């Protein structure tokens, strides 16, 4: 039975919260709490020592905040942010720093905790609805910003197609073959694209376009 | 081997810098350091560097760390058992400095003033109008007295004028006194103005249309304007009409009917006299303009007052919310998790059920304690009493409850609102710890200012610092509270120093700046960076 046990480290500054989370996980029977810590620094040390499968990490803690040690902890263990602060900034930083899951107490149902730890232990991700909407929003706004930028350059659909091929690393000959045009035409297009992007080299063009 | 004790394998070396136990006490300088001048003085010189900010060695840092504080135990007992050269009877000395870095538990910056710090509410409109009327009555009194004096000097028969002036002055003074006592009288202006006009008529009957009547009738118009605004324009108009009638009568008496005598001189007097009645309208208009200015001013003041009050309430509410979140709300969260797990454990893992039930009970007790503590703090401090007095009251209340004497020097000093709040919470927690754990016979509480900081110290002569083995016991046993106190001090840019010796008492000293720095976390973090 213990073969499939998920080893967990709990990092939260409130002993009662730790006791409650521990109870929820232990009762399920598939989890073993190998260590508890009450601040970020102690949590990092515990993760280093115990190498758990999953770390449950609070954000607001004394000595060292959760996000301050998240990137180092997430190198050693899959990490779920389990915190009461589900603000956009915290979610974005947590995901950027390698969190595999994000749970906010306000939205957390007890059975969800077990499901989230299981999912993350299996290599999947788990976001609470609030965190998921933050992630979706940030992806969407990034895509929109990119689209806005591209429209601004005023490239024709054909030129966009061509520049995407350049970005993918194709040579002029490959592009010509792909688009069934002559290399001369490709070069003409490229010169127009350079002019519109305000650059002089292929590398600059790629950088400007993807930037 | 499923460890319920979270600190399994948690050796002190595991968390570098987070905790180090007390060093061996070799040649501790004084036998009763607890009652010495200060905790630093009671620390052997070999350890002094750890106490000073900017120490090279990592200082003892504790978060709200159950694990952290617990780990001090093996170290402490271990070191205590080590034979100290020459003085084996020296008790173990546990010293800890707590401070915090990079914690965003509280937003930086002082809180807005409390509601209780505010001046009294803006005066009511009636007060302003009454004051305006009192001013007019005073002016009228001065005017009629002057007029009466002139009449005595000039007129052959001054007595009617003097009598009229006395009546006018007496009525005005009485009115002024009544308005001063009951400003609300301005809410019923019609009977008062009617009485005023009746007095004016009486004066007219006594002394005729002389200067006293003119002074009284003009101030009557002004009073009506002050009390009712431009709505009283008919009063001004009526008085003006009366004035014209009287002027006509005066002119007729000066110029006998059918006679052309008086000629140019009589015409000049007539022109001057006809300019007098409109003074009633001018006085009324002026007073009603003053009235609206006063009312506008009062409305602005009331609005400003309400805005300040709202922001103060919002700040206070924010702090309460944070306190609630950090204590009761979190504890209840843990309790609800444990409560959810309890029925499942009966089915799946009965061996855990008893322990879980204990967790639920403990969490409920903790939440109740935290809520009571929060409420006590709210009640204890109205924000308007000097800090030393509040500290004295808190100590007296605690002393009454526990029967233990509390002594100490409480210097009169004031600190920022948030610093005051944290200091009082630290005091409360420290006294609670003494009550719960110290088994002390006396307590000393000092509040002093020194070197840009405020020192609040609580020293007891009890059994000293004994850290329990079980992490769970920490929260209930006061060490959780100790860590919370350290956080409170750090929140306003201060530090908490705890000195304790086995069976030698405990000293808790909070050193905080009188006003919290703009970013409270930064100064607290500096010593750590240096170390």
Interface residues (C-beta under 8 A of the other chain):
Chain A: X10 X13 X14 X15 X16 X17 X18 X19 X20 X21 X22 X23 X24 X26 X27 X28 X29 X32 X33 X34 X35 X36 X37 X38 X39 X41 X42 X45 X46 X49 X50 X60 X61 X62 X63 X64 X65 X68 X84 X105 X110 X113
Chain B: X2 X3 X6 X7 X8 X9 X10 X14 X15 X16 X17 X18 X61 X62 X63 X64 X65 X66 X67 X68 X100 X101 X102 X103 X104 X105 X325 X330 X331 X333 X334 X335 X336 X337 X338 X340 X341 X342 X344 X345 X348 X349 X352 X356 X359 X362 X363 X366 X367 X471 X472 X474 X475 X480 X483 X487 X490
